[in-house]
Each structure stands twice: as structure tokens, then as C-alpha cells.
Amino acid sequence: MPRSPTGTGDATLNEATEFSLIYGYPLIAYSELALPIVSEHGTNSIHHQRQLANPGRKSVVRPNVDTLYSHSILDMSHEDLVFEIPNITDRYWVCPFYDVYGNNYANLGSTTKSPPGKYRVRYAFGVGEEPGITYCGGKSERPECDGYQGLINAPTPYGAVDARILVRQNDLEMVHTFQNHTLLYTVPGGYQAKPYAPKLTTAMLNASLARDLPMRIMQMTARFTPHNPPRNVSDVSRVDTMLLKAGIQDGYSKPVGANLTHLAQMAEAAVSAHAYLPKNIRDLKHGWLGLAPSAQGDYNLDYKMRSFLARYGYLALDATEALYPTYHEPETKKFALTLGPKEAYMITFVGKPPLTKQGFWSITVYNEEQYLVANPLERYALGDQSNLTYADGAPVYGTDSKNASFQILLQPADIGPPKNWTSNWLPAPPGGGEISISRKLHPRFHEQPSSDSWSTIPYIHDHYQYCCY
């Protein structure tokens, strides 16, 4: 899309540069995701994860251990794409589509009840359509719907897919079958007279970039924004004016007087302050915080929340697909807990979290580096797919309808619990240390998560000496 740098604004050089650092930061996350995939598999192909995440995998921080992922880096600059989706009826699954800035603009999956079949993916503004998904139905009058279940219109010609399928009772072979029947291939674009952008290459993702992060952000912004407009196309003129004032035009030339290091610090502080505004954060009680639905997944004009999630939860799903409550230590105000070598935390649920038939929940513990914790049980999360028990030894997820309080023990991996706690033990790093825990819920919501979704938010008790367990 051509630039529209005309117009004037009252922004100063520093304000424009701070804006540009915030606006362009997600491109760093995109390049880190895309570079290894494009290097090994190219664009417009699917790379399937065949095993669940484990501590040895360092490609993603705070990984999900309930699902298998299938990654694709999309390039619609020269051609349209077709996704073929198999019939998956017995579990949660989602095929989320992201633009180059991390906006989750469309989802196929169990939540949206997407029918199996072919979906055509194309650059929205190249065909004069709004971003999102249009289901074709059985007798659509639109000729472009012929042979397709739906049309997926992407805000930018570059993007990504991060599909995931729930593993039930370790049925990896079944999930592999679903993965093998998920196809992606290119087809000629129906409307474009010339390419919308250069082909996405490894050179675009990492060549001739500064080591200094603020400079690299500005260079990536200069490289990608000429062909990748904002999520809301009505903001093109304003964004281009700010980028131009910051020195971005046919590359990046740092204006005299611009202190990128200082302005990057200012940008990060502004992003953090914005993320914790009441409109963006929900207090879920008992120390748990969650994102407001409007602040998660698809960010529209909210570039600060987009930048925040690119740092701390890149490729977050829209709130209609998933919720990510994270424990926030009330005293230290940190998203971390400190565990001594002979201490434990007790996580108490007043009852089973409510789920739809295909939903699931889990609690995962991460070490200080935000990776999974190695332990003898090779257990990295506990949830509705686990063999949790009540205090009397009865299974939490048994054949009866019992719904009562149960507990999870968070304790160092080098100190095993009593036998009656083994099923409910979530191992923390050996010797203790700083940890963080995240609770993931993938139920189905219509507009907003219901209040019942938080009725079983767990309590996390203060430290207990190991002598007690």
C-alpha cells in the first residue's frame, strides 16, 4: 500500500519516535518467530509440532503443554492461499490467523464451529474487503466463494498461523492424523495486477540490522510498514505521518537530537502503565489478574496493548478463544513467586472450573527464565486432563458428578511429596527460586467471559515449610 505522509501534526520528534518504537516493536517478535521457520521450511507451508512442549524446547517462552502446535508463516504478497481443515469434533482446536503485528484477526476452530473444508486466505485491502472471515454457506452468490467454506481477509500481506489441537489422554497419534490432513498451498490471486509487497525472505527478517534493540525496531519498522498497513486502515495517514516525523522514509535515518535509548525506555514505561489501566486489566481476586477481553488478541488502534502482548504474551488468542489468568504477588506486585528450598505453595480450588464439552483448563509453572521446569515425573502442568484427586483419594475428574474443593501442591522438584500428594504435585525448580504460574482456560464464550468463569479462581496460600507436607 502506498504511503500517505501528507498532513501535519503537533507531535514533537521525541513523541513521534516514542510512538514509532511502540508501533514497531511487534515486528521484533514476528521476526524471532518467523526467521527459524522461513529458514527451514520457507513461507506458506506448515511445520507440525509432533511432541508436547518440554524443558528442552527453548523456542517459545511460557509454552502451552496441553496442545500440539502447527506453525506457518504466511506471505500473500504474490498469491492467495488455501487452508484445508479436517473434521475435528471431539476436542478443542483452533487455527488462529495473525497479521504481521500480532493481531488475531480471524479464527477457525471448535469455538466458532468452523465446518471442515477449504478456506481461501487473501490480502484484504487488495480485494477491497474488511479484515476478518466471511463464511460462504452452501449457496453463496459470491463467485469467489465457489468451492470454499469461507474467505479469510488478512490486514497485512505477511502474517502467521499458530494452530493448536488439544491432546486428550496423550492421544498423540490421533492429533498427528488431524495435523496430516491440515493442508496449506498457494493459488493465483484473483484480483491483483502486481505484487502487493516483496516476497518475505530471511534477508528481510534479519539482514543488515543493528544489534541495538531500539535501532533494530526502527529499522524493522522502516522495512515492513510500507507494505503492511495498520490493522485499521483508517489510521494509515496518522501512522505514516508519525513514522515520517521520526525519520522513517525509504529506510531509517535517525534525526539529530533523537536519543533512542532514552526514548525506548520511555516507550516501555508508557506501554506498561497503559497495560495496567483498569480498562485493560481485570482483578480476578485472590491475586490473579487477567486481561480485559478488549485488550487481548485483536488490538485495533491500541498499539500500546499490542506492544505489551508482543513482549509478554505474543500471539495471544482473542478472548472468545482463551483466557490467561496470571498470578500477581499482592505484596511485591510482581508476576512471580519466590520459593525457598524447603517451602511450598498450596493452590486451592473451591470446585472444578466450569467448562464446555470441548473446553479445558490447566495450571503451568515456569522457572525464572520463563521455561518449563525439568522434574522426574516429566510433569509440567496440572488440569482437567490430569489424574487429580480429592483429599479422600477420589478422582476429581471421575465418572461421578462430585464437585468439591481440591488442592495442588507447588513444591521443589528435588523434594518429593508424601505419596497421597503425588497426583496433585506440580514440581517447581529444584532448590526453589523465582517462579511464575499461569492458568489457561479454553472454554467457549459468546460475547464476554461469564462471571461463572471466575467462580473457581484458586487461592494461593502463603509459604509453608516442607515439614508440613
N, C-alpha and C positions, 0 to 999 in steps of 0.2 A: 504494500500500500504506500503511495507517495506521501512524503512528509508535507505537513502544513504549518511551517514555522512562522507564518504571518501572525500579526496581532501583537499587542503589547501587554505587559503585566507589571504589577507593582513589586514582584518578588526581587529580592536582592540576589547577588551572586551566591552568597552563603546559603540563602533559603533554597535557591534552585539546585545547588549542589547537594544539600541535605535531602531534598526531595528525590533527586536522581539516585542517590545511594540507597534510599528506601525502595524506590520503584524497581531498581535493577537487581537488588540482592537475590531474589528468587532465581535469577539466571545462573548464579553460582551453584545453587542446589541442583538445578537442572543439568548443568554441565557435569557435576560429580555423579549424577545418576546416569546420564546418557553416555559419557565417554567410554566406560568399560563395555557397555552393551554394543555401542556402534563399532568399537574397535574389534570386537569378537564376532558379532552377528550382523552388523550393518543395521540400517533402518528398515522399518516395515516388515519385520519378522518377529516371531515370538520366541522368547527364551524362557523355558519352563523350569521352575524350581522343583526338583523331584523329591527332596527331603525337607522335613521341617527344620526351622532355624535351630542352631545350636551355638555354644560359646565360641566355636572355631570360626564361625562366619562373621566377618568384620565389615561387610559391605554396607550394612544398614545399622544405624543406632536404634535402640528400643524396638527390636523386631517383634513381630507377632508370631507366636508359636502354635496357633490354632489352625492356621490355613497354609496352603501351598500357593505360592505366587507364580504368576506368568507375566513377564515384563516385555514391553515393546516400546521402542522409540519411533514415533510417527513423523513422517515427512510427506505432507500433501502439497509441496511446492510445485510438483510437476504432474502428479497423477492423483486420482482419488483412490481410496482404499475400500476393501470389503472385509468385514469380520463375519465369520460363520460361527454361530454359537450352538452347542449341542443342547439336548433336552435334559436339564438338571432339575429334578423335582423333589429330592429327598433331603436337601440340606441348604444352608445359606451359601450364596455365591454372589459375587458382584464383579462386573467388568467396568471399572471406572475410567472415564476419559478426562485427561488433563490438558490444559493448554501449556504453552512454554513457561508461563509464570506460576503454574501450580494450581490454577482454578479447576475445581472438579465440576465441569460444566454439563456432564451427562453421565448417566449410569444405566447399564443393563444389569439385570440380576433378579434374584428371588424377591427382593423388596418391591421392585417395580413390576414384577410379574411379566418380565420380558419373554415373548414367545421365542422358541428356537428358530434358527434360520439365518438368513443373510442380512447384514446391515451395511449400508453404504456410508462411508465417512468422507467428508469433503470440507474444504475451507469455506466457512460461512459467508464471508464478505465477497468471495469470488463468485458466489451464486446468488447474492442478494438476499440471504436468509439471516435470521437471528440465530445466535448460537443456541445449541440445545439439541434435543431429539424430537423428531416427528415420527410417530408410528403410522405406518401406511394403511393398515387394515386390509381386509380381504378384497375390497373393490374400490381402491383409491382411483380418483380421476386424474391424479398427477402422473404423467408418463414416466418421470424419474423414479417412481415407486415400483415400476414393473419388475417383479422378481425379488423384491426386498421387503423385509418385515418393517424396516424403518430407515430413516435418513438421519445421520448424526452430523450436525453442523458445528465445526470447530472454530473457536475465536481466532486462532493463530494457525499458520500452516505447519508449524512444528509443535510437537506435543508428546504425550506419553500415555500408555495404558499400564495399569498395575493390577491386573485381575487376580482375584483370590477365591479359593474354594475351600470350604470347611472340611477338615479331616475328622471323620467320626470313628472313634474307637480304633484309631490307627489304620483305617482302610485306605492306605496309600495307593494300592493298585486301582481301586475304583476312581480315585481322583486323577490318577495318571490317564485312565481311559477318557475321562472328561477333557483333560488337557490335550490329549492326542486328537480329539475331534473338534478342538477350537482352532480355527484357521484364520490366517491373515494374508491377503495378497493385494496387489495393485491392479487398478483398471484405468483405462484412459479417462481423463476428466471430461465431463460432458459440456462444459461451457468455456473453459479457459483458452484464450488465444495464445498466451505466452505464460511462462512460469511465473508464479507469484513471488518466488524467492529463490535464492541459490539452493542447490541440494545441501542437505545437512551432512557435514563431514566431521571427522575427528579434528581436522585443522580449525574449523570454525569453533570447536568446543575448547581447544586448548593451545592453539598456536599463537606465538608472539604475545603472550600475556605476562603482565608483571607478577612478581612474587608477592608484592604488597597487596593485601586484600582490598583496601579501598580503591586503589588504582585499577585492580583487576575488575572490580564491579563496574567501574565507569567504562572500561574498555569493552566488557561484555555487553553492557547496555548500548554502547555505540554500535556494536556489531549486530545485535539482534533486533533492536527496536525499529529500524527502518522497514522491516518486513513483517513484524509481529505487533499489531496494534493492541491497545488496551482491551480488556475484557468488554468494556462498554465503549463502543465506537464513538459515542457522542463526546468522549473525553480526549479524542485524538489531538485536537488543536491545543488544548491546555497542556497536555503532557508534552507535546513536541516543543511548545514554547518554553517550558521549564527546562527540558533537556538542552535545547539550543542555548539558553542563557547560562547553563552550567558548562558549556564548552563541547557539547556532543553534536557534531555535524560532520559527516564523512569521516568518522573516527572520533577520537577524544583528544583534545588539546587542553591541558589544564590551564585555566585562566590565571593571570598574575594575581597573587593575593589569596588564592584558594588553598587553605590548609586541609588537605584531605583527611589526614589522621584525626585532627580535632573534629572535623565535621562528621566523620564516620562515628566517632564517639557520641556526638550529639544526636545523630540519626538513631543509633542503637538505644539511647536513653529515651528518645521520643517514642520509638516503637514499643519499648517495654511499658512505659507509662500509659500509652494508649491501650495496650492489651489488657491492662488491669482495671480499666474503667468499668463501672458497674454494668454498662450496656453490653460489655463483651465477655464478662466472667460471671458464672453462677456459683454462688455459695451453696454447695450441696450438703453442708452440715458435717459435723464430726471431722473437720479438717480436710475434706475433699472439695476440690474445685473442678468445675467443668466449663467448657466454652459455651457461650450462648449460641443457639442454632444459627443466628445470622452472622456469627463471627467465625464459622467453621466451613471449610471446604470450597465454597464459591464466594469470592470476596468482592466482586463487582468493583466499586470505586474505592474500597477500603484497602489502600496499598500498605498501610501500616500493619493491619492484621495479616495481610498476605505475606509481608516480610517476616513477621513474628513466627508464623507457622512454617515458613521456609527454614527458619533456624531451629525450631523446636518440635515440629511435627509435620515435616514435608510430606506432601501427598495425602494429607488428611482427607477423609471422606466427608461428604455432605452429611449434616446431622440427621437426615432421613435414613441414612445407611448405618451410621455408627456413632457411638458416644465414647468419649475418652476421659472419664474422671481420673484425676491425678491427685495423689495425697500431697498436701501442703502443710508442712510442720507449723502449727499455730505460733509457737514461741520464736522460732528462728526465721519464719517467713520464707523458708526455702522449700523447694520441691525435692527434699531429700531427708532421709532419716540417718541417724548415726547409731550404730550398733556396736556395743563392746564385745570382746572375745567370749564372754560368758553371759551374755544378755540375750533377751528375746523380745519380740513384739507379739502380741496376740491380736488377731483380726477377728472381730465378732460380727456375724451376720444375724439379724433378728429373724430371718427367714430366707427362703430361696428367692433370688432375683426373678421377677416376672419376665417370661419370655414368650414369644410366639413359637409356633411349631418348628420353624426353621432357624430361630434365633439361638445365640449362645453368649456366654459371658466367661471371662477369665480374669485372674489377677496374676501379673507377671512381676518379678523382681529383677532389677538391673543393678550392676555394680557402678562404681564411681565413674567409669568411662562410658556408661550407658549401654553396656553389652550384657548378654546373659551370663549367669553365674554357673561355672562348672561345679558339678557335685556328683557323688557316687550314684545317686538314683537317676541321673540324667533327667531331672525334673526341673522345669524352668517356669512353670505356671500351674495354677490350680483353677478349676472351674467346673462347669456343668458336665464336661466330658471326663472328669477325674473321678476316682474312687473315694470321694469324700465321705466321712461318716459323722453321725451324731455322737454325742458323749456316751450313749449306751452301746455304740458299735454298729447301729443300724445304718445302712447306706442312705446318704442324703438324696441321691437320685436312684431310689429303688423302685420296686413295682407298685408300692402303695402310694397313697396321696398325702403322706405325712409332710407337714411343712412346719419346721420348728427352728429354733436358734442352733447355729453351728459355728465352729471356730477354725481358723487357720493359724498355724504356728510358724512364725518367721524367725528362724534361728540359724546361726552359722553352720555351714556345711560340714565342718570338722568336728562338730559335737552332735552326735545322733540323739534324737529324742527317745523317750520311752516307747515301747512297741505300740501302745494304744494310740500314739500320736503320729505314727509313720505315714498313714494315709493322708493326714491333714498337715504335713510338714512341708513348707516351702523353703528350701535351703537358701541361706544368704551367704555372702562371701566368707570363706574360711578366715577365722580370726576377727570377723566383724569388719567394721569400716562404714563408709558412707554408701548408702543405697537409695534407690528410688523405686516406687511401686506404681504401677498403672493398672487400672481396671478398665477392661474393654467390654462394651455391650453392643451386640449387633441384633437388636430386635427390630420390629417394623413399626414405624410411626407414620401418621398421616400428615399432620402439619407440624406439630410441636411434640417433643417428648412429653408424655403424660406425667403427672405427679406421681403415679404409681411406680414409674421407672426408678424413682429415688427412694421409695419407701423402705428398701432393704439396703441402703447405703451402709457399709460396715463401719463399726467403731474400731479404731486402732488404739489399743491400750498403751500406757507408758511402759518404759523398760521394766522387765522382770529379770531378776538374777536367775541364772540357769539352775540354781538349786531347787527352784520351784517346779521344774519340768523334767 
